[in-house]
Amino acid sequence: MDDDLPSGLGPEEFSAWIFGAAAPRAEGGLVLAPFRGVRFVPDVVGDLASVTTPPYDLIDEDAVRRLLASGGHNIVRLILPRADGQGYREAGETLYRWLDEGALAADPDPALYVYEASEGGAVRQRGLIGALGLRAEGDRVVLPHENVFPGPVRDRLALMASANANLEPIFLVYEGGGDAARIVDETAATAALAEFRADDGSAHRLWRITDPGLHARIASDLRNRRALIADGHHRYATYRALQARHHAAGHGPGPWDHGLALLVDSTAYPPRLGAIHRVLPSLEPAAALERARTVFRVAEQPDLLAGVEALAAARGRRSC
């Protein structure tokens, strides 16, 4: 059921509506609340590498086939049910069947989780997984930087509503360097709750923080901060749509006021940003160069190698 989403809007109008949709103004600033995580049970599902996937929108058809063949409990069966010949309702049924069978289990106590991804022994990401307090864009606490399209939001909304669950965390970054970051690193120095090595060689580890005193310190540190959505705009928009749906139904405050998120301190663990190449049809190179002069310092180079060397020697911001 998605008749509570507006129709006929382009991405810009739709994004303005869904990121700014009416909701009770939350107190304070950035909130990452403890929750009872649902995790795979290795004694039942085997190697955790066989049940995990990249985010749903980064999986191509070949990867889907490989993941479906890797094990009966791979989470691709939940996040992309159509790839397995199922619908959204069946994905929800699969989730609760796995819970009944013991393949998945909910942790007994509310917790914040420390997640780490590393390559070659070097930490690539390390941050906190928790229940992110949802905020209207106008509150300037959770900041999107991309427009979203109605189609993917309707798709994720149908899935989350049928499963009655947040199946994947979104990824946010914030400027930290405070108490929360210290707690994250101190926790990561202890024995991990779960760990595995993925097919690409990357290592993944998870810890659980259940101490209410640590929860309070983290909450205090985050309260006056803001977070930028690095990945997961459509899922965050879906969180907002679910929240608006429950409030319109008169359900009041509830779990729909939060969404699953990984929050990384970019001061300690800056994300790696690669170029995303775009094609601008009908834009003449000369016109592009003239427009670039309005915001960049432009210098002609005889060839690509000379241009790359000039970039390497340049100070400050660089682009090519």
C-alpha positions as CSV (number, residue, x, y, z in Angstrom):
1,M,0.0,0.0,0.0
2,D,1.7,3.2,-1.2
3,D,-1.3,5.6,-1.8
4,D,0.0,7.8,1.0
5,L,3.0,8.8,-1.2
6,P,2.4,11.7,-3.6
7,S,2.1,11.0,-7.4
8,G,3.2,12.9,-10.4
9,L,6.2,14.6,-8.7
10,G,9.7,14.8,-10.2
11,P,12.8,13.9,-8.1
12,E,13.4,17.4,-6.8
13,E,9.8,18.0,-5.7
14,F,9.4,14.5,-4.3
15,S,12.7,14.9,-2.3
16,A,11.6,18.2,-0.9
17,W,8.3,16.6,0.2
18,I,9.8,13.4,1.7
19,F,12.8,14.9,3.4
20,G,10.8,17.7,4.8
21,A,7.6,15.8,5.5
22,A,5.7,16.9,8.6
23,A,6.8,15.2,11.8
24,P,6.9,16.1,15.5
25,R,10.1,18.0,16.1
26,A,12.5,15.8,18.0
27,E,14.3,17.3,21.1
28,G,18.0,17.9,20.9
29,G,20.2,17.1,17.9
30,L,21.7,13.9,16.5
31,V,20.3,10.8,18.2
32,L,21.6,7.2,17.8
33,A,19.6,5.1,20.2
34,P,20.4,1.5,21.4
35,F,18.2,-1.3,20.0
36,R,18.0,-5.1,20.1
37,G,19.8,-6.2,17.0
38,V,18.8,-9.3,15.1
39,R,21.8,-11.3,14.0
40,F,22.6,-14.5,12.1
41,V,23.5,-17.4,14.3
42,P,26.8,-19.0,13.0
43,D,26.0,-22.4,14.5
44,V,22.9,-22.6,12.2
45,V,23.9,-20.6,9.1
46,G,27.6,-21.4,9.0
47,D,30.3,-18.9,7.8
48,L,28.8,-15.4,8.1
49,A,30.5,-14.6,4.8
50,S,27.9,-16.9,3.1
51,V,24.9,-14.9,4.3
52,T,26.0,-11.3,3.8
53,T,25.8,-9.0,0.8
54,P,26.7,-5.5,-0.4
55,P,23.9,-3.0,-0.2
56,Y,20.9,-4.0,-2.3
57,D,21.5,-1.3,-5.0
58,L,25.1,-2.4,-5.6
59,I,24.3,-6.1,-6.5
60,D,24.1,-6.9,-10.2
61,E,22.4,-10.0,-11.7
62,D,25.6,-12.1,-11.7
63,A,26.2,-11.3,-8.0
64,V,22.6,-12.1,-7.2
65,R,22.9,-15.6,-8.8
66,R,26.2,-16.2,-6.9
67,L,24.7,-15.1,-3.6
68,L,21.6,-17.2,-4.0
69,A,23.8,-20.2,-4.7
70,S,26.1,-19.5,-1.6
71,G,23.6,-20.5,1.0
72,G,19.9,-20.9,1.9
73,H,20.1,-18.1,4.4
74,N,21.8,-15.4,2.4
75,I,20.2,-12.0,3.2
76,V,19.8,-11.3,-0.5
77,R,16.6,-13.4,-0.2
78,L,15.2,-10.6,2.1
79,I,16.6,-7.4,0.6
80,L,15.9,-8.5,-3.1
81,P,13.1,-11.0,-2.8
82,R,12.2,-10.7,-6.5
83,A,15.6,-12.0,-7.5
84,D,14.6,-15.2,-5.7
85,G,11.2,-15.3,-7.4
86,Q,9.4,-14.0,-4.3
87,G,7.4,-10.9,-3.4
88,Y,7.5,-8.6,-0.5
89,R,5.1,-10.6,1.6
90,E,7.2,-13.7,1.1
91,A,10.3,-11.8,2.2
92,G,8.6,-11.0,5.5
93,E,7.5,-14.6,5.9
94,T,11.1,-15.7,5.2
95,L,12.4,-13.3,7.9
96,Y,10.1,-14.7,10.6
97,R,10.6,-18.3,9.5
98,W,14.4,-17.8,10.0
99,L,13.7,-16.3,13.4
100,D,11.5,-19.4,14.3
101,E,14.2,-21.8,13.0
102,G,17.0,-20.1,15.0
103,A,18.9,-18.9,11.9
104,L,18.4,-15.4,13.2
105,A,18.1,-14.3,16.8
106,A,17.4,-11.0,18.6
107,D,20.0,-9.9,21.2
108,P,18.5,-9.9,24.7
109,D,19.4,-6.3,25.7
110,P,19.4,-3.0,23.8
111,A,22.8,-2.1,22.5
112,L,24.8,0.1,20.2
113,Y,27.1,-1.9,17.9
114,V,30.6,-1.1,16.7
115,Y,31.2,-2.2,13.2
116,E,34.6,-2.3,11.4
117,A,35.6,-3.1,7.9
118,S,39.3,-3.4,7.0
119,E,41.5,-4.3,4.1
120,G,45.0,-5.7,4.3
121,G,45.0,-5.0,8.1
122,A,44.2,-1.3,7.6
123,V,40.8,-0.1,9.0
124,R,38.7,1.3,6.2
125,Q,35.6,2.1,8.3
126,R,34.8,1.9,11.9
127,G,31.6,3.3,13.5
128,L,28.4,2.9,15.5
129,I,25.3,1.1,14.4
130,G,22.2,2.2,16.1
131,A,18.6,3.5,15.7
132,L,18.9,7.0,14.1
133,G,16.4,9.6,15.2
134,L,14.6,10.7,12.1
135,R,14.6,14.4,11.5
136,A,13.1,16.8,8.8
137,E,15.8,18.3,6.6
138,G,14.9,21.7,7.9
139,D,16.1,20.7,11.3
140,R,19.6,20.6,9.9
141,V,20.6,17.6,11.9
142,V,20.4,14.7,9.4
143,L,21.5,16.2,6.0
144,P,20.7,14.6,2.6
145,H,22.7,15.8,-0.4
146,E,20.9,14.0,-3.2
147,N,17.4,13.9,-4.6
148,V,15.5,10.7,-4.5
149,F,13.1,9.0,-7.0
150,P,9.6,7.9,-6.1
151,G,10.1,4.4,-7.6
152,P,12.9,3.1,-5.4
153,V,11.2,4.6,-2.3
154,R,8.0,2.8,-3.1
155,D,10.0,-0.4,-3.6
156,R,11.8,-0.2,-0.2
157,L,8.6,1.0,1.5
158,A,6.7,-2.1,0.3
159,L,9.5,-4.3,1.5
160,M,10.0,-2.6,4.9
161,A,6.3,-2.5,5.6
162,S,5.9,-6.2,4.7
163,A,8.9,-7.3,6.7
164,N,8.1,-4.9,9.6
165,A,11.9,-4.4,9.9
166,N,14.8,-2.3,8.8
167,L,16.9,-4.8,6.9
168,E,20.0,-2.7,6.0
169,P,21.7,0.2,7.7
170,I,22.2,3.5,5.9
171,F,25.7,5.1,6.1
172,L,26.2,8.5,7.7
173,V,29.3,10.5,8.5
174,Y,29.9,13.3,11.1
175,E,32.7,15.4,12.3
176,G,33.5,14.0,15.7
177,G,36.8,13.4,17.5
178,G,34.9,13.3,20.8
179,D,33.9,10.9,23.5
180,A,31.9,8.7,21.1
181,A,34.9,8.1,18.9
182,R,37.0,7.2,22.0
183,I,34.4,4.6,23.1
184,V,34.3,3.2,19.6
185,D,38.1,2.6,19.5
186,E,38.2,1.3,23.1
187,T,35.5,-1.2,22.2
188,A,37.3,-2.3,19.1
189,A,40.4,-3.1,21.2
190,T,38.4,-5.9,22.9
191,A,37.4,-9.4,21.6
192,A,34.8,-9.1,18.7
193,L,31.3,-10.5,19.0
194,A,31.3,-11.6,15.4
195,E,33.8,-11.5,12.5
196,F,34.3,-12.9,9.0
197,R,36.3,-12.4,5.9
198,A,34.4,-11.7,2.7
199,D,35.2,-13.1,-0.8
200,D,36.9,-9.8,-1.8
201,G,39.4,-10.3,1.1
202,S,38.0,-7.6,3.3
203,A,37.6,-8.3,7.0
204,H,34.5,-7.4,9.0
205,R,34.1,-7.3,12.8
206,L,31.2,-6.4,15.1
207,W,31.1,-5.6,18.9
208,R,28.2,-4.9,21.2
209,I,27.9,-2.0,23.7
210,T,25.3,-2.7,26.3
211,D,26.5,-0.5,29.2
212,P,23.8,2.3,29.8
213,G,26.6,4.5,31.1
214,L,28.4,4.3,27.7
215,H,25.1,4.9,25.9
216,A,24.6,8.1,27.9
217,R,28.2,9.3,27.1
218,I,27.7,8.6,23.4
219,A,24.3,10.4,23.4
220,S,25.8,13.4,25.2
221,D,28.6,13.6,22.6
222,L,26.3,13.3,19.6
223,R,23.6,15.7,20.8
224,N,25.0,18.9,19.3
225,R,26.4,17.3,16.1
226,R,25.0,16.9,12.6
227,A,25.4,13.9,10.2
228,L,25.6,13.8,6.4
229,I,24.0,10.9,4.6
230,A,26.9,9.3,2.7
231,D,24.9,6.4,1.3
232,G,21.3,5.3,1.6
233,H,19.2,8.3,0.6
234,H,16.3,6.2,-0.7
235,R,16.3,4.1,2.4
236,Y,16.3,7.2,4.6
237,A,13.5,8.6,2.5
238,T,11.7,5.3,3.1
239,Y,12.2,5.7,6.9
240,R,10.6,9.1,6.6
241,A,7.7,7.8,4.6
242,L,7.0,5.0,7.2
243,Q,7.2,7.6,10.0
244,A,4.7,9.9,8.2
245,R,2.4,6.9,7.6
246,H,2.3,6.0,11.3
247,H,1.8,9.5,12.5
248,A,-1.0,10.1,9.9
249,A,-2.7,7.0,11.4
250,G,-2.5,8.5,14.8
251,H,0.0,6.0,16.2
252,G,2.0,8.7,18.0
253,P,5.7,8.2,18.9
254,G,7.2,4.7,18.3
255,P,10.0,2.7,16.6
256,W,9.0,4.3,13.3
257,D,10.7,7.5,14.5
258,H,14.1,5.8,14.1
259,G,15.9,4.0,11.3
260,L,18.8,1.6,11.2
261,A,22.1,3.5,10.5
262,L,25.9,3.2,10.6
263,L,27.4,6.4,11.9
264,V,31.1,7.0,11.2
265,D,33.3,9.7,12.6
266,S,34.9,11.2,9.5
267,T,37.5,12.9,11.6
268,A,38.9,9.5,12.6
269,Y,37.9,7.4,9.6
270,P,37.4,9.6,6.6
271,P,35.5,7.8,3.8
272,R,37.3,7.0,0.6
273,L,35.8,9.0,-2.2
274,G,36.2,7.8,-5.8
275,A,35.3,9.6,-9.0
276,I,31.8,9.1,-10.3
277,H,32.0,9.8,-14.0
278,R,28.9,11.4,-15.6
279,V,28.1,12.1,-19.2
280,L,26.7,15.6,-20.0
281,P,25.2,15.3,-23.5
282,S,25.5,18.2,-25.9
283,L,28.0,20.1,-23.7
284,E,30.9,21.3,-25.9
285,P,34.3,21.0,-24.3
286,A,35.0,24.7,-24.9
287,A,31.8,25.7,-23.1
288,A,32.7,23.3,-20.2
289,L,36.1,24.9,-19.9
290,E,34.8,28.4,-19.8
291,R,32.3,27.5,-17.1
292,A,35.0,25.7,-15.1
293,R,37.0,29.0,-15.1
294,T,34.3,30.6,-12.9
295,V,35.1,28.2,-10.0
296,F,38.5,26.7,-10.8
297,R,42.0,27.8,-11.8
298,V,42.4,26.4,-15.3
299,A,45.8,25.7,-16.9
300,E,46.3,24.1,-20.3
301,Q,48.6,20.9,-20.4
302,P,50.1,19.3,-23.5
303,D,48.9,15.8,-22.7
304,L,47.3,13.6,-20.1
305,L,50.6,12.6,-18.4
306,A,51.6,16.2,-18.0
307,G,48.2,17.0,-16.6
308,V,48.3,14.2,-14.0
309,E,51.8,15.4,-12.9
310,A,50.6,19.0,-12.6
311,L,47.7,17.8,-10.4
312,A,50.1,15.8,-8.2
313,A,52.3,18.9,-7.7
314,A,49.4,21.3,-7.1
315,R,48.5,22.4,-3.6
316,G,44.9,22.6,-2.2
317,R,41.9,21.3,-4.1
318,R,42.6,19.5,-7.4
319,S,40.4,18.2,-10.2
320,C,40.8,17.1,-13.8
